[in-house]
Every structure is written in structure tokens, then in C-alpha cells.
Amino acid sequence: TVQAVSCAVRADGTAAVVWAEGGVVKSSRRAGLGAWGVPASASLGLASVTGLAMYDVPDYGVIVSGTLSSGGATGVWSTRLGTGLSGPPGSWSALVPVVVASAGAGVTYLATGLGHAGAPRAVFSETIAGATRSHLASTVAGATFEDHAWRDPAPAVDATLAHGLGFAADASDAYLVSPRDVWHASIDVGEIDVSADLLALRFEQSLEGDRLTFTLADGGAYAPGVAPRSFALGGEVAVAPGLIVDGTPERAEGRRWWITSIRRRHEGGRATVEIEADGALTRLAGWRAPRAMAWSSGVASQYLVLHDLARRAGFALSGESASAVLTTLAAPFLVQPGERLQGAVARVLDRGDDILTARGALLTLREASASEASTYVYGIAHAVRAAEATEAARGIGWSRAIGTGVFAEAVEEAALLAGAPVAVLGDRALTTSGQAQARASAALRRSSLDRALARITIPPHAGQEPGDVIEVTDASMGWDAERFRVLAVRLDYARAARPRYEMTLLLGEP
């Protein structure tokens, strides 16, 4: 008995078909209009299959729903059927979860559609307690199907059909279909340049979050019903601050924010539009887990946990320079349903001395080494317009890490003499003295990274970002190539009677 079937056909007639018999996924392929090959079975580790969907990517992308043989979890997974391009002909890649429910949770899934509409997108139905809802999952920005980098799914259109929705797309249009309805959406990837209408702008980026606000003169182009589709809540805003280097205009690309508020004003005969937008770190911190997510001890390093959390919220994470602590410590981790990721991300970072930064939709996790080389110098060729320094005590001066049968501590004598308190860290995931010592030392290091020491105002450096290590020379402050780490960057621009274009850097220990 065949439980599910799907196929994909290329322009020359080359095609593949996949189907499921008794929980085993099988496939057959043909070249052009030739004969079909002998059916082959895939070893995907499934006890049962409820649905299949596939498309050409140029190897064949496939999603499959059902139940795993090991553990009994239900879900939807993506895999690839090779044609000799990304994988050997007829080979299958390992299953990667799109969405998974624990065994016994009473949740079932039905894969119904797969295609590419600006990004790979999967359509499936989820049934809980007899109620069915169609969902749409897409990959993170810039990912291909082969990356299997699925964001957490969201409800699709108002469809509660038992057999779900079909999906089809080309380069310009996407469709969802049911027996009674068809929904259409244009794939709008066009950009609009608003530079000529820009009156004022401020962006603030820190190691905690990022925020953008700007004001446009509105001659009618941004009115409701007239503004381009991309000029809407959720729309992406790209800002490329510029500067003159040796007489040549240059600009820094890559910064992205997503619109959260649009305010239109008409006053004194002038119409304006004020836009607020959040960056990747702020969006990551505010994302709420739609279901419990758990990693058992030994399953995934803290870096991989953060990688999965970032992916579910829609962002890619690079950890090439992450600390050994976060890339090797495979501690248990739990995110509760409805929990904001701000706390979960902080719990990961607290286990090491890494910092998390963002550029556009790409997050980067890297170790904040005290010996990190500086990348720029202020106060000589690049003037410092204003500077201030603050003496502030550290958050802690003595850390004690208590694990499973292990104990370690770290002390910063100067901080203790300045009145810094003790921090006691209980963590059962620490099972060796080395892990405990690393955790205790990391707590002191993180306390120093959180402490603001100085602030400077400068002509903008278009490429300056939080996390960078710099040097500052200012005789009035007693700084001679003084090393700092940039904790926050604020850029202010105003096109008015008194134009303004300057940058403020909040600085801490390197």
C-alpha cells in the first residue's frame, strides 16, 4: 500500500518520483523521456510516513512527514535525493528537522508542499487534539535548500483542511491551493532608494541589541496605498554609511534592520514619515519559542545550541572564532514554551567569554580575547571631538563555580578591593576541574566586558562595529594608544539648517 507520493519534472522531461510503502521511502528516476529506473529504497530511519513533497533544486529536494523508528518522535524532515550534482545519483542525505514533536505528545504532521519562493519553503499540516492547521516554514536569509537551515514555521493562510495545502512557485509568483481556494503572492525582491528623502537618521548597535530610526520627507510616495510593498511592517531596511577616504567616497555595506513601526505626520505644511526598525540581535532576543526545545547532555555543544536557536528565529550563526568552552561543552539546555530568547542566549554566553555580534542577518559568535589585536586608531589622523571616562566597579570580583563533584574559583583582587561582590555559579554540567575553572574565569571576564569605561564622539567611521578593539590617543584624558573594546556604536545624521553627521562610541575593557 502506498501511503504518500510526489514527483518533480524538468523541462526536458527528466523526472523523479518518490513514494512510501510501509514506512519505507522509495524512488525512481528517468533521464529525459527515457525509461524509468528500478525503484530503490531509502534508509531514512522512519517507522511510518504520512506525506511527501519534492521539487528540483537542482538535485531533488524532499520533505517527508511521519514517525521516527528510534524514539517515536513525529515531525517533518528535509532530505536530498542526489542526481550527481550535490550528491551521488540516487543517494539520500540524512534527515534534518523542519519541525518535530516528542513521542506521546499527540501531534501528527502531513507534508503537502515544497518549492522556492524567494527562499526554500515547506508547507505542512499539524494536528493537535483533533485541530488541524497548515504551516509554512522557510529557510534563513541567503540559505539554499542544501543548507537545510529551516526557520521555525508559522501558521499559513486561514486553512484548517485535513489534507493541507498545495504549493507552487516560480521566480515572480507563489501560490497556495486548496480544493476551494487559491492564494497568490508576488515575490517582491525589488529595492527602493530613499536616500534623497532622508531628513534624519540614528542607528544604535551594541552587544545587547540594535535599533534604527529615520525620518523621510513625504511628497506622496510613501502614503498608504501608494508606497511600495516593501515599505511596510516587516520590510527590510539597508543602511550603508559613507565617508571620504583620500578623496574617494566609500561606504560600508551589510547593515540591515526590519521595520517595526511606521508613523506618518502632517504638520506646518510638511509631510513626513518616521520609521523604526529592529536589528538581528534585538529580533533574536525578542523571539518567543512556540514550543519546548531541549538538548540532552552530550548531544550538542553550547555553540550548536545557539546556532539552532538563531536558525529558528531566522538568522544564520557563524562560530569560526568561538571559544573552546562553548564549542566543546555539551551541557543540557532547555527553552520553555513562550520563553523569550533573550534569557536563553544570555545563559549560553554566561558559560564562556564570547560575544555575539550581528551584521545584517548574519550573527557571529567569537571569543573576546584580552590579547585581541586592535583594528583602528582614533586621536591622530582620525580626530576625537569629545571624550569622557568613568571609573566604575566590576560586577563581580570573585567567582566560584560548583559542578558535579568539582569546584573552582577565580579572583580579581583589584575588583574585590573596589567593593565588587562574589558570584556563586552552580552548574551540574561541569564535570571536570578544567570545565569548572573555565566557567569561573569566564564569569570574571564577562563582568569586565559588561563594564563601560569611556565614551568618545568622532567623525563617523563607516565600518566601526560593536566588539571591535581600537586604540585611542587623547592627551587631555591621559590616553596614549589606550586599548578599548567597542561596546556600542551610535550614528547620528541630520539634514537641517545645522547638518549633523557624527558617531559616538561606548568603550570598555579590551
Solvent accessible surface area in square Angstrom, and as a share of the most:
residue,aa,sasa,rsa
1,T,144,0.84
2,V,82,0.47
3,Q,82,0.36
4,A,13,0.10
5,V,95,0.54
6,S,22,0.14
7,C,78,0.47
8,A,10,0.07
9,V,96,0.55
10,R,66,0.24
11,A,119,0.92
12,D,95,0.49
13,G,7,0.07
14,T,25,0.15
15,A,2,0.02
16,A,0,0.00
17,V,32,0.19
18,V,0,0.00
19,W,35,0.12
20,A,0,0.00
21,E,61,0.27
22,G,62,0.59
23,G,6,0.06
24,V,59,0.34
25,V,3,0.01
26,K,49,0.21
27,S,5,0.03
28,S,9,0.06
29,R,82,0.30
30,R,58,0.21
31,A,82,0.64
32,G,19,0.18
33,L,147,0.73
34,G,39,0.38
35,A,94,0.73
36,W,115,0.40
37,G,35,0.34
38,V,137,0.79
39,P,77,0.48
40,A,52,0.41
41,S,72,0.47
42,A,11,0.08
43,S,119,0.77
44,L,24,0.12
45,G,45,0.43
46,L,19,0.10
47,A,58,0.45
48,S,45,0.29
49,V,6,0.04
50,T,60,0.35
51,G,3,0.03
52,L,11,0.06
53,A,5,0.04
54,M,13,0.06
55,Y,33,0.12
56,D,54,0.28
57,V,36,0.21
58,P,72,0.45
59,D,1,0.00
60,Y,2,0.01
61,G,0,0.00
62,V,1,0.00
63,I,0,0.00
64,V,0,0.00
65,S,0,0.00
66,G,5,0.05
67,T,34,0.20
68,L,45,0.22
69,S,70,0.45
70,S,96,0.62
71,G,68,0.65
72,G,25,0.24
73,A,17,0.13
74,T,24,0.14
75,G,0,0.00
76,V,0,0.00
77,W,6,0.02
78,S,0,0.00
79,T,0,0.00
80,R,29,0.11
81,L,0,0.00
82,G,0,0.00
83,T,31,0.18
84,G,45,0.43
85,L,118,0.59
86,S,57,0.37
87,G,7,0.07
88,P,91,0.57
89,P,85,0.53
90,G,28,0.27
91,S,35,0.22
92,W,46,0.16
93,S,25,0.16
94,A,83,0.64
95,L,34,0.17
96,V,41,0.23
97,P,52,0.33
98,V,0,0.00
99,V,2,0.01
100,V,51,0.30
101,A,13,0.10
102,S,82,0.53
103,A,57,0.44
104,G,87,0.84
105,A,57,0.44
106,G,57,0.54
107,V,17,0.10
108,T,75,0.43
109,Y,10,0.04
110,L,44,0.22
111,A,4,0.03
112,T,32,0.19
113,G,4,0.04
114,L,11,0.06
115,G,6,0.06
116,H,90,0.40
117,A,5,0.04
118,G,48,0.46
119,A,17,0.13
120,P,1,0.00
121,R,67,0.24
122,A,0,0.00
123,V,0,0.00
124,F,1,0.00
125,S,3,0.02
126,E,20,0.09
127,T,39,0.22
128,I,83,0.42
129,A,103,0.80
130,G,73,0.70
131,A,69,0.53
132,T,25,0.14
133,R,79,0.29
134,S,0,0.00
135,H,19,0.09
136,L,52,0.26
137,A,1,0.00
138,S,18,0.12
139,T,5,0.03
140,V,5,0.03
141,A,69,0.53
142,G,84,0.80
143,A,15,0.11
144,T,76,0.44
145,F,5,0.02
146,E,63,0.28
147,D,84,0.44
148,H,20,0.09
149,A,16,0.12
150,W,0,0.00
151,R,91,0.33
152,D,20,0.10
153,P,14,0.09
154,A,54,0.42
155,P,87,0.55
156,A,21,0.16
157,V,45,0.26
158,D,116,0.60
159,A,1,0.01
160,T,79,0.46
161,L,33,0.16
162,A,77,0.60
163,H,156,0.70
164,G,7,0.06
165,L,2,0.01
166,G,23,0.22
167,F,29,0.12
168,A,60,0.47
169,A,38,0.30
170,D,86,0.45
171,A,100,0.78
172,S,61,0.39
173,D,35,0.18
174,A,14,0.11
175,Y,86,0.33
176,L,22,0.11
177,V,60,0.35
178,S,17,0.11
179,P,132,0.83
180,R,164,0.60
181,D,55,0.28
182,V,102,0.58
183,W,72,0.25
184,H,101,0.45
185,A,56,0.44
186,S,54,0.35
187,I,32,0.16
188,D,64,0.33
189,V,120,0.69
190,G,47,0.45
191,E,159,0.71
192,I,72,0.37
193,D,124,0.64
194,V,34,0.20
195,S,73,0.47
196,A,86,0.67
197,D,47,0.24
198,L,31,0.15
199,L,26,0.13
200,A,37,0.29
201,L,18,0.09
202,R,84,0.31
203,F,0,0.00
204,E,74,0.33
205,Q,13,0.06
206,S,30,0.20
207,L,35,0.18
208,E,139,0.62
209,G,16,0.15
210,D,10,0.05
211,R,79,0.29
212,L,0,0.00
213,T,51,0.30
214,F,13,0.05
215,T,30,0.18
216,L,0,0.00
217,A,29,0.22
218,D,22,0.11
219,G,89,0.85
220,G,35,0.34
221,A,56,0.43
222,Y,12,0.05
223,A,31,0.24
224,P,99,0.62
225,G,90,0.87
226,V,99,0.57
227,A,22,0.17
228,P,50,0.32
229,R,165,0.60
230,S,41,0.26
231,F,17,0.07
232,A,43,0.33
233,L,123,0.61
234,G,48,0.46
235,G,12,0.12
236,E,99,0.44
237,V,22,0.12
238,A,62,0.48
239,V,18,0.10
240,A,34,0.26
241,P,9,0.06
242,G,23,0.23
243,L,52,0.26
244,I,114,0.58
245,V,59,0.34
246,D,143,0.74
247,G,65,0.63
248,T,73,0.42
249,P,103,0.65
250,E,89,0.40
251,R,165,0.60
252,A,22,0.17
253,E,103,0.46
254,G,22,0.21
255,R,6,0.02
256,R,72,0.26
257,W,2,0.01
258,W,28,0.10
259,I,9,0.04
260,T,56,0.33
261,S,31,0.20
262,I,41,0.21
263,R,98,0.36
264,R,97,0.35
265,R,116,0.42
266,H,147,0.66
267,E,132,0.59
268,G,85,0.82
269,G,72,0.70
270,R,148,0.54
271,A,35,0.27
272,T,11,0.06
273,V,0,0.00
274,E,43,0.19
275,I,1,0.00
276,E,44,0.20
277,A,0,0.00
278,D,21,0.11
279,G,1,0.01
280,A,1,0.01
281,L,12,0.06
282,T,44,0.26
283,R,86,0.32
284,L,2,0.01
285,A,20,0.15
286,G,30,0.29
287,W,53,0.19
288,R,126,0.46
289,A,1,0.00
290,P,73,0.46
291,R,63,0.23
292,A,57,0.44
293,M,23,0.10
294,A,77,0.59
295,W,32,0.11
296,S,73,0.47
297,S,80,0.52
298,G,58,0.56
299,V,101,0.58
300,A,12,0.09
301,S,13,0.08
302,Q,0,0.00
303,Y,39,0.15
304,L,89,0.44
305,V,0,0.00
306,L,0,0.00
307,H,64,0.29
308,D,29,0.15
309,L,0,0.00
310,A,0,0.00
311,R,27,0.10
312,R,22,0.08
313,A,7,0.05
314,G,6,0.06
315,F,9,0.04
316,A,38,0.29
317,L,12,0.06
318,S,34,0.22
319,G,13,0.13
320,E,170,0.76
321,S,67,0.43
322,A,17,0.14
323,S,3,0.02
324,A,74,0.57
325,V,40,0.23
326,L,0,0.00
327,T,54,0.31
328,T,101,0.59
329,L,11,0.05
330,A,29,0.23
331,A,2,0.01
332,P,69,0.43
333,F,14,0.06
334,L,82,0.41
335,V,0,0.00
336,Q,96,0.43
337,P,77,0.49
338,G,34,0.33
339,E,40,0.18
340,R,113,0.41
341,L,0,0.00
342,Q,115,0.51
343,G,33,0.32
344,A,0,0.00
345,V,15,0.09
346,A,46,0.36
347,R,97,0.35
348,V,0,0.00
349,L,24,0.12
350,D,63,0.32
351,R,28,0.10
352,G,1,0.01
353,D,28,0.14
354,D,0,0.00
355,I,5,0.03
356,L,7,0.03
357,T,17,0.10
358,A,17,0.13
359,R,132,0.48
360,G,8,0.07
361,A,24,0.19
362,L,83,0.41
363,L,0,0.00
364,T,42,0.24
365,L,0,0.00
366,R,44,0.16
367,E,71,0.32
368,A,0,0.00
369,S,44,0.28
370,A,64,0.50
371,S,98,0.63
372,E,42,0.19
373,A,78,0.60
374,S,37,0.24
375,T,93,0.54
376,Y,74,0.28
377,V,61,0.35
378,Y,0,0.00
379,G,27,0.26
380,I,131,0.66
381,A,108,0.84
382,H,22,0.10
383,A,57,0.44
384,V,30,0.17
385,R,135,0.49
386,A,55,0.43
387,A,32,0.25
388,E,90,0.41
389,A,60,0.46
390,T,75,0.43
391,E,177,0.79
392,A,39,0.30
393,A,62,0.48
394,R,48,0.17
395,G,48,0.46
396,I,28,0.14
397,G,0,0.00
398,W,80,0.28
399,S,0,0.00
400,R,82,0.30
401,A,0,0.00
402,I,82,0.41
403,G,14,0.13
404,T,81,0.47
405,G,85,0.82
406,V,27,0.16
407,F,97,0.40
408,A,10,0.08
409,E,71,0.32
410,A,15,0.12
411,V,81,0.47
412,E,56,0.25
413,E,121,0.54
414,A,69,0.53
415,A,7,0.06
416,L,66,0.33
417,L,147,0.73
418,A,67,0.52
419,G,62,0.59
420,A,6,0.05
421,P,79,0.49
422,V,67,0.38
423,A,19,0.15
424,V,94,0.54
425,L,33,0.17
426,G,70,0.67
427,D,14,0.07
428,R,214,0.78
429,A,15,0.12
430,L,2,0.01
431,T,78,0.45
432,T,67,0.39
433,S,77,0.50
434,G,48,0.46
435,Q,60,0.27
436,A,0,0.00
437,Q,77,0.34
438,A,32,0.25
439,R,30,0.11
440,A,0,0.00
441,S,51,0.33
442,A,6,0.04
443,A,13,0.10
444,L,18,0.09
445,R,40,0.15
446,R,33,0.12
447,S,15,0.09
448,S,3,0.02
449,L,4,0.02
450,D,98,0.51
451,R,47,0.17
452,A,39,0.31
453,L,37,0.18
454,A,6,0.05
455,R,96,0.35
456,I,1,0.01
457,T,26,0.15
458,I,0,0.00
459,P,38,0.24
460,P,11,0.07
461,H,37,0.17
462,A,2,0.01
463,G,34,0.33
464,Q,4,0.02
465,E,25,0.11
466,P,12,0.07
467,G,0,0.00
468,D,30,0.15
469,V,0,0.00
470,I,0,0.00
471,E,41,0.18
472,V,0,0.00
473,T,36,0.21
474,D,28,0.15
475,A,99,0.76
476,S,104,0.67
477,M,61,0.27
478,G,63,0.60
479,W,22,0.08
480,D,122,0.63
481,A,47,0.36
482,E,73,0.33
483,R,77,0.28
484,F,10,0.04
485,R,0,0.00
486,V,0,0.00
487,L,17,0.08
488,A,22,0.17
489,V,1,0.01
490,R,69,0.25
491,L,3,0.02
492,D,8,0.04
493,Y,64,0.24
494,A,27,0.21
495,R,111,0.40
496,A,65,0.51
497,A,106,0.82
498,R,213,0.78
499,P,104,0.66
500,R,95,0.35
501,Y,80,0.30
502,E,31,0.14
503,M,1,0.00
504,T,8,0.05
505,L,0,0.00
506,L,42,0.21
507,L,0,0.00
508,G,0,0.00
509,E,27,0.12
510,P,34,0.21
